[in-house]
Amino acid sequence: MRWRTAKKALHPKESKETLLPYTIAPFLQRLKAFVVDSFMLLMPILYIVFYIIYGSREGFAEHILQGWLLILIPYGMITLAFLKRSGQTPGYKAYDLKLIDLKMGQMASLGQLIVRYSVLLLTAITIIGLFIPLLRKDKLALYDILSQTAPICK
């Protein structure tokens, strides 16, 4: 047996992937959680803005930029409040998911949550950014990578 072959047998090649004490949530579960959050959190805000503030969809269409700000700011504040309090939105709770800080393995900080939501809005506009988890081995989205957060299975 050659020396190099014997040496490789004694010291198996170490994997570049680190063994994490948690499992990053699959894309489909996160998508389902997003749908639940959309119906429980976003739809009431949409209804209020469309029909109470502007009176109709036509009124909303006349002031579309202001209308989207009136929708996205409260939605962001509510989502951030849920994530800061328990690391879970109603959708995450329904599918036993939790958002954590990747470095520490604990709940994400408020700064990380703000960065995550801001980048989430930007990636939602481009649409291509939403499919990044399907292409990556670790299944992290662009907003998870930039904010150093990850949704995990509880």
trRosetta pair geometry for C-beta under 8 A, 3 or more apart (Angstrom, degrees):
i j d omega theta_ij theta_ji phi_ij phi_ji
1 5 5.4 -121 -177 84 91 122
1 6 5.2 102 127 -59 121 101
2 5 4.6 88 63 9 87 107
2 6 7.0 -159 91 -6 44 88
3 6 5.8 -60 -149 39 31 110
3 7 6.1 30 155 -21 67 108
4 7 5.6 -53 -143 36 31 112
4 8 6.4 32 156 -19 64 105
5 8 5.9 -54 -149 35 29 110
5 9 6.6 30 152 -20 62 106
6 9 5.7 -56 -152 34 33 113
6 10 6.6 30 152 -18 65 105
7 10 5.8 -55 -151 35 34 110
7 11 6.5 -18 166 27 68 103
8 11 6.8 -79 -137 64 26 72
8 12 7.5 58 171 -108 64 39
8 13 7.3 -5 -154 -44 93 86
9 12 7.7 4 -154 -72 25 69
20 23 7.6 150 90 -77 111 33
20 24 7.7 47 76 -32 155 87
21 105 6.7 29 55 -134 116 142
22 100 7.1 65 65 35 170 153
22 105 7.0 155 -6 -141 127 98
22 150 8.0 143 99 100 125 124
22 152 4.3 -9 158 -153 128 145
22 153 7.3 173 -178 51 86 67
23 152 6.2 121 72 -159 48 85
23 153 4.8 -11 77 31 106 112
24 138 6.2 71 21 174 163 76
24 139 5.3 163 115 69 127 110
24 140 6.7 -75 -157 -66 152 78
24 150 5.3 -71 -116 178 100 123
24 151 7.0 81 -161 76 70 59
24 152 6.0 -66 -105 -102 38 67
24 153 7.9 60 118 -7 8 82
25 29 5.0 -108 178 80 106 125
25 30 5.3 121 111 -54 121 96
25 95 7.7 84 -151 124 135 120
25 97 4.9 11 -82 -121 154 116
25 139 7.7 -138 82 119 46 134
25 151 4.4 -47 24 116 127 99
25 152 6.0 176 -33 -138 86 12
25 153 5.3 135 -91 -53 76 72
26 29 4.9 91 64 8 84 102
26 30 7.2 -156 96 -4 44 88
26 139 6.7 -77 -128 -163 39 161
27 30 5.8 -62 -151 40 33 110
27 31 6.2 35 153 -22 68 107
27 133 4.8 152 -98 120 113 127
27 134 6.1 41 -90 -75 171 72
27 139 5.8 -132 -49 -158 89 111
28 31 5.5 -52 -146 34 32 114
28 32 6.5 34 154 -18 64 103
29 32 5.7 -53 -149 36 33 111
29 33 6.4 34 151 -19 65 105
29 95 5.0 157 -171 169 97 141
29 97 6.4 150 139 -62 117 126
29 153 7.6 34 99 -88 169 94
30 33 5.5 -51 -147 36 34 113
30 34 6.4 40 151 -23 64 103
30 97 6.9 120 -91 -119 69 166
30 133 7.6 -53 56 147 147 176
30 151 5.6 125 -100 72 113 155
31 34 5.6 -51 -151 32 33 115
31 35 6.7 35 151 -20 64 101
32 35 5.7 -51 -152 32 35 112
32 36 6.6 35 151 -17 65 103
32 91 7.2 175 119 -170 60 106
32 94 7.9 -119 130 100 101 116
32 95 5.9 119 91 -71 114 144
33 36 5.7 -52 -150 36 35 112
33 37 6.3 35 151 -17 66 106
33 89 7.1 114 169 69 106 107
33 91 3.4 118 -174 144 65 105
33 92 5.1 58 -160 -72 140 48
33 94 6.6 168 -113 59 76 99
33 95 4.9 -101 -71 24 101 133
33 97 5.8 -54 -73 29 158 142
33 151 7.8 -173 54 -164 158 154
34 37 5.6 -54 -147 39 32 111
34 38 6.2 40 152 -27 65 104
34 91 6.2 140 -48 147 17 166
35 38 5.5 -49 -148 30 31 116
35 39 6.7 22 157 -11 63 104
35 91 7.1 139 58 -126 49 134
36 39 6.2 -62 -152 40 30 102
36 40 6.0 9 160 -4 68 116
36 90 6.1 -132 136 111 109 92
36 91 3.5 150 72 -105 107 89
36 94 5.2 -130 -164 34 173 151
36 95 7.7 177 9 -20 146 104
37 40 6.1 -66 -133 49 28 98
37 41 5.2 -18 -177 22 70 119
37 42 6.9 66 133 -12 71 101
37 79 7.2 55 -170 -106 133 106
37 89 5.0 19 -101 134 122 139
37 90 6.1 148 -96 59 67 87
37 91 3.9 -73 -37 -12 87 130
37 92 7.8 31 -59 -17 119 74
38 41 7.1 -58 -107 54 12 81
38 42 4.6 -34 -151 36 53 130
38 43 6.7 74 148 -34 63 89
38 91 8.0 46 2 -62 63 142
39 42 7.3 -7 -42 50 14 87
39 43 5.2 8 -146 -8 42 134
40 43 7.4 62 -7 30 9 103
40 44 7.9 -14 167 -5 32 109
40 90 4.8 -66 93 76 160 152
40 91 7.2 -174 28 -49 125 83
41 44 7.1 -77 -169 34 21 100
41 45 7.0 8 153 -8 60 115
41 75 6.2 109 140 -137 108 83
41 78 5.6 176 -155 110 119 138
41 79 6.7 97 159 -68 164 84
41 89 7.2 -59 -27 -171 146 119
41 90 6.9 168 -39 25 103 120
42 45 5.7 -66 -155 41 37 110
42 46 6.0 38 153 -23 73 107
42 71 7.5 48 -155 -179 83 103
42 75 5.5 31 -101 -118 78 131
43 46 5.5 -51 -143 36 33 114
43 47 6.3 36 157 -21 65 103
44 47 5.6 -52 -147 35 33 113
44 48 6.4 34 155 -19 66 104
45 48 5.8 -53 -148 36 32 111
45 49 6.3 25 157 -13 66 108
45 71 5.5 121 134 -142 114 70
45 74 5.4 178 -128 89 131 124
45 75 5.5 -131 36 -64 169 92
45 78 8.0 -149 -57 6 133 145
46 49 6.0 -61 -145 41 28 105
46 50 5.9 21 161 -15 67 114
46 71 6.1 37 -88 -127 64 123
47 50 6.0 -59 -138 41 24 106
47 51 5.9 -25 -178 24 63 114
47 52 7.6 55 133 -7 67 100
48 51 7.3 -79 -129 53 13 78
48 52 4.9 -34 -159 32 57 126
48 53 6.5 55 144 -16 70 100
49 52 7.4 -18 -56 51 10 84
49 53 5.0 -27 -143 32 44 129
49 54 6.6 28 159 -1 61 106
49 60 6.7 82 134 -109 92 119
49 67 5.8 119 164 -159 124 83
49 70 4.9 144 -119 110 123 117
49 71 5.3 -76 -8 -71 164 87
50 53 7.6 71 23 46 12 87
50 54 6.1 -57 -156 51 28 112
50 56 7.2 -21 169 175 80 16
50 57 5.7 -4 -157 -84 113 63
50 60 5.2 -37 -120 -47 67 144
50 67 7.9 62 -83 -159 57 125
51 54 7.4 -27 -63 62 12 74
51 55 6.8 19 -156 -155 40 13
51 56 6.9 44 -110 -86 62 34
52 55 8.0 2 177 -69 5 40
53 67 7.9 160 94 -119 129 81
53 70 6.5 -128 97 158 174 159
54 57 7.9 79 102 -98 128 14
54 59 3.5 170 167 110 95 113
54 60 4.5 140 79 -62 166 67
54 62 7.8 167 -157 45 122 97
54 63 6.7 -159 -109 47 123 114
54 67 6.5 -5 -47 -102 144 117
55 59 4.6 79 55 -7 91 159
56 59 4.9 105 53 4 72 99
56 60 7.2 -130 101 -1 45 87
57 60 5.3 -51 -151 37 39 116
57 61 6.2 45 149 -26 68 102
58 61 5.5 -48 -147 32 33 115
58 62 6.8 39 151 -24 62 99
59 62 5.8 -48 -154 26 34 113
59 63 7.1 -10 160 20 64 101
60 63 6.7 -85 -153 59 31 78
60 64 6.7 68 150 -97 69 60
60 67 4.6 92 -157 -121 83 159
61 64 5.8 5 -148 -67 36 101
63 66 4.4 -37 165 50 104 116
63 67 5.4 121 103 -33 82 96
64 67 5.4 -56 -142 37 29 117
64 68 6.4 27 161 -19 65 103
65 68 6.1 -53 -148 34 29 106
65 69 6.7 28 152 -16 62 105
66 69 5.7 -55 -152 36 34 112
66 70 6.4 33 151 -18 66 106
67 70 5.6 -57 -150 37 32 111
67 71 6.5 27 151 -17 65 106
68 71 5.5 -55 -147 38 37 111
68 72 5.8 21 162 -10 73 112
69 72 6.2 -58 -128 45 28 99
69 73 5.8 25 174 -19 65 113
70 73 6.8 -41 -122 33 19 106
70 74 7.2 10 173 -1 50 110
71 74 7.0 -78 -164 43 22 97
71 75 6.1 13 156 -14 64 120
72 75 5.5 -59 -139 44 31 113
72 76 5.9 35 161 -23 67 108
72 121 6.7 68 -161 -113 137 131
73 76 5.8 -54 -146 36 27 111
73 77 6.4 25 156 -18 62 107
74 77 5.6 -56 -145 37 34 111
74 78 6.2 31 158 -17 68 106
75 78 6.0 -56 -147 38 28 108
75 79 6.2 26 156 -16 64 111
76 79 5.8 -57 -143 41 28 110
76 80 6.0 28 159 -18 65 109
76 117 5.0 107 -142 172 103 145
76 121 7.9 -27 -83 -53 124 125
77 80 5.8 -54 -143 39 27 110
77 81 6.3 32 155 -23 62 106
78 81 5.7 -53 -149 33 30 113
78 82 6.6 29 154 -16 63 104
79 82 5.9 -55 -151 36 32 110
79 83 6.2 23 156 -12 67 110
79 89 5.9 -17 -137 -98 77 127
79 117 6.6 139 91 -104 128 126
80 83 5.8 -59 -141 43 31 107
80 84 5.9 29 160 -19 68 110
80 110 7.3 62 -177 -144 113 79
80 113 5.1 121 -133 140 88 129
80 114 6.9 33 -116 -76 137 65
80 117 6.3 -56 -67 -36 101 150
81 84 6.0 -56 -140 38 25 108
81 85 6.2 24 160 -20 62 111
82 85 6.0 -62 -147 36 25 109
82 86 6.8 -45 -180 41 61 93
82 88 6.6 -82 160 97 99 45
82 89 4.6 82 115 -105 147 61
82 90 7.2 -78 -140 -23 153 65
83 86 7.7 -95 -138 61 18 56
83 87 6.1 32 -160 -126 59 27
83 88 7.2 149 -105 18 52 13
83 89 6.4 -18 -60 -53 81 83
83 99 5.5 -13 -146 51 107 141
83 108 6.9 -18 157 58 111 115
83 113 5.3 157 100 -127 132 131
84 107 7.7 96 -149 161 38 125
84 110 5.8 25 -108 -92 126 83
84 113 6.1 -89 -65 -8 88 168
86 93 7.8 27 109 -77 136 112
87 92 7.6 -119 129 126 62 151
87 98 4.5 34 128 -166 120 91
87 99 5.0 -158 -168 53 78 70
87 100 6.6 23 -150 -71 135 62
87 107 4.8 -119 -70 -119 114 96
87 108 7.1 125 -116 16 88 83
88 92 4.0 -148 -148 94 76 117
88 93 4.5 96 154 -61 133 81
88 97 6.8 141 -119 86 94 65
88 98 5.6 -54 -67 -108 94 67
88 99 7.2 171 -75 8 43 85
89 92 4.8 96 42 8 69 103
89 93 7.0 -131 92 -6 35 88
90 93 5.6 -55 -146 36 32 113
90 94 6.4 36 154 -24 65 104
91 94 5.6 -50 -148 31 33 114
91 95 6.7 1 162 8 64 107
91 97 7.9 -12 119 45 72 122
92 95 6.5 -76 -149 53 28 89
92 97 4.1 -99 -153 76 81 97
92 98 6.4 114 165 -83 124 33
92 99 6.8 -64 -124 -25 160 89
92 151 6.8 -130 -121 -141 114 116
93 96 7.5 29 -167 -77 30 34
93 97 7.9 -86 -47 47 22 68
96 153 6.4 36 115 -160 98 69
96 154 4.5 -111 176 33 88 111
97 151 4.9 9 179 -180 121 107
97 152 6.8 150 -156 73 69 34
97 153 6.5 -48 -103 -100 65 42
97 154 6.8 -147 -98 -23 13 89
98 151 7.0 155 76 -153 28 62
98 152 5.7 -28 64 60 82 85
98 154 5.3 87 -12 -77 113 93
99 107 7.6 60 93 -144 74 65
99 108 5.7 -43 132 -1 102 124
99 113 7.9 92 123 -101 145 94
99 149 5.6 14 -178 175 98 122
99 150 7.3 167 -148 85 59 29
99 151 5.3 -36 -91 -93 69 68
99 152 7.8 145 -103 13 21 75
100 104 7.8 -135 170 79 95 77
100 105 6.0 0 165 -162 137 34
100 106 6.3 160 -155 90 96 13
100 107 6.4 -79 -120 -96 62 28
100 108 6.4 157 -172 -42 19 81
100 149 6.7 163 83 -155 34 74
100 150 6.0 -24 61 62 82 77
100 151 8.0 132 15 -109 72 22
100 152 5.7 -4 11 3 119 122
101 104 4.5 21 92 42 125 97
101 105 6.9 -51 75 2 78 16
101 106 5.6 -1 35 62 111 65
101 107 6.9 38 -11 106 95 21
101 108 4.8 143 -62 -97 78 60
101 109 6.8 45 -79 -10 130 77
101 112 6.3 169 -103 -8 93 176
101 148 6.3 23 -159 122 73 96
101 149 6.1 -51 -102 -103 40 70
102 105 7.8 16 -169 -67 19 50
102 144 7.8 100 -48 170 126 89
102 148 4.8 -119 35 180 110 72
102 149 6.2 -152 -24 -104 89 14
102 150 5.1 84 -81 -9 94 110
103 148 5.9 5 -20 170 100 130
108 112 4.3 -117 -176 89 106 132
108 113 5.5 128 114 -56 121 84
108 116 7.3 15 163 -18 160 144
108 147 7.3 29 -153 147 138 113
108 149 4.7 0 -92 -107 139 121
109 112 4.8 98 55 7 76 102
109 113 7.1 -140 97 -5 41 88
110 113 5.6 -55 -148 37 34 113
110 114 6.4 35 154 -20 67 103
111 114 5.8 -53 -147 34 31 109
111 115 6.4 29 155 -15 64 105
112 115 5.8 -55 -148 39 32 110
112 116 6.1 36 152 -24 66 108
112 147 4.7 109 -169 178 77 97
112 148 6.3 -85 -129 63 122 86
112 149 5.5 128 160 -52 122 114
113 116 5.5 -51 -144 35 31 116
113 117 6.4 28 158 -17 65 104
113 147 7.5 94 -75 -170 19 142
113 149 7.6 77 -82 -62 55 158
114 117 6.0 -54 -146 37 30 106
114 118 6.2 29 156 -18 64 109
115 118 5.8 -59 -146 39 29 111
115 119 6.2 20 160 -11 66 110
115 143 7.9 164 129 -162 72 80
115 146 6.4 -137 154 123 114 97
115 147 4.3 161 96 -102 107 95
116 119 6.2 -62 -145 42 24 102
116 120 6.1 32 153 -27 62 109
116 143 5.0 89 -156 164 63 105
116 144 7.1 39 -128 -86 106 43
116 146 7.7 162 -95 80 53 89
116 147 3.8 -30 -69 -31 82 172
116 149 5.6 -21 -83 30 138 140
117 120 5.3 -51 -145 32 31 119
117 121 6.7 34 155 -21 63 99
117 143 7.8 87 -57 -165 13 137
118 121 6.0 -53 -158 29 30 110
118 122 6.8 24 148 -12 63 106
119 122 5.5 -54 -149 39 40 112
119 123 6.1 35 154 -16 71 105
119 142 6.4 -136 159 118 119 92
119 143 4.0 163 98 -111 108 83
119 146 5.1 151 -91 67 169 141
119 147 6.6 -154 27 -37 135 104
120 123 6.0 -57 -143 41 29 105
120 124 6.2 32 155 -24 64 108
120 141 8.0 50 -104 121 80 139
120 143 4.4 24 -66 -90 70 165
121 124 5.7 -54 -146 34 29 113
121 125 6.7 33 153 -24 61 102
122 125 5.8 -51 -155 28 33 113
122 126 6.8 18 154 -7 64 107
122 129 7.3 37 111 25 75 168
123 126 5.8 -59 -147 43 38 104
123 128 8.0 -106 -160 73 76 57
123 129 3.0 -114 -148 106 96 141
123 130 5.9 140 146 -56 102 63
123 132 7.7 -70 -152 4 135 124
123 141 7.0 132 128 168 169 111
123 142 5.1 160 -90 60 141 126
123 143 5.8 -117 7 -39 139 101
124 127 7.3 30 -174 -76 34 50
124 129 7.5 -72 -39 72 29 113
124 130 6.5 67 -103 -65 52 115
126 129 5.0 73 73 -4 117 105
127 130 5.8 -47 -163 17 41 116
127 131 7.8 27 150 -11 64 100
128 131 6.2 -64 -166 34 43 105
128 132 7.8 68 141 -47 66 85
129 132 5.7 -18 -163 -17 48 117
129 141 7.3 74 158 -175 83 94
129 142 4.7 -60 -162 15 105 143
129 143 7.8 82 156 -28 123 85
130 141 7.3 -12 -135 -139 39 121
131 134 5.1 -42 -173 29 73 120
131 135 6.7 64 136 -17 82 104
132 135 5.8 -68 -154 40 40 107
132 136 6.1 27 158 -17 76 113
132 140 7.8 -36 121 101 107 55
132 141 5.6 110 72 -141 109 54
132 142 5.1 94 29 -39 162 88
133 136 6.0 -61 -135 39 33 104
133 139 4.9 40 -167 -168 94 60
133 140 6.4 -153 -106 86 86 12
133 141 4.8 -37 -49 -72 106 72
136 139 6.0 -171 86 -64 95 20
136 140 5.9 -61 100 45 153 67
140 144 4.2 -130 -167 92 94 129
140 145 5.3 115 129 -59 125 83
140 150 6.1 -66 -106 -108 106 97
141 144 4.7 98 52 5 72 104
141 145 7.1 -137 96 -6 38 87
142 145 5.7 -53 -148 34 33 112
142 146 6.3 22 159 -11 67 109
143 146 6.1 -55 -137 43 31 105
143 147 6.0 10 167 0 65 116
144 147 6.4 -69 -136 51 23 94
144 148 7.9 84 168 -94 54 3
144 149 5.4 -106 -140 77 69 70
144 150 5.5 74 -167 -93 124 57
144 151 7.4 -89 -102 -2 132 78
145 148 7.6 16 180 -72 26 43
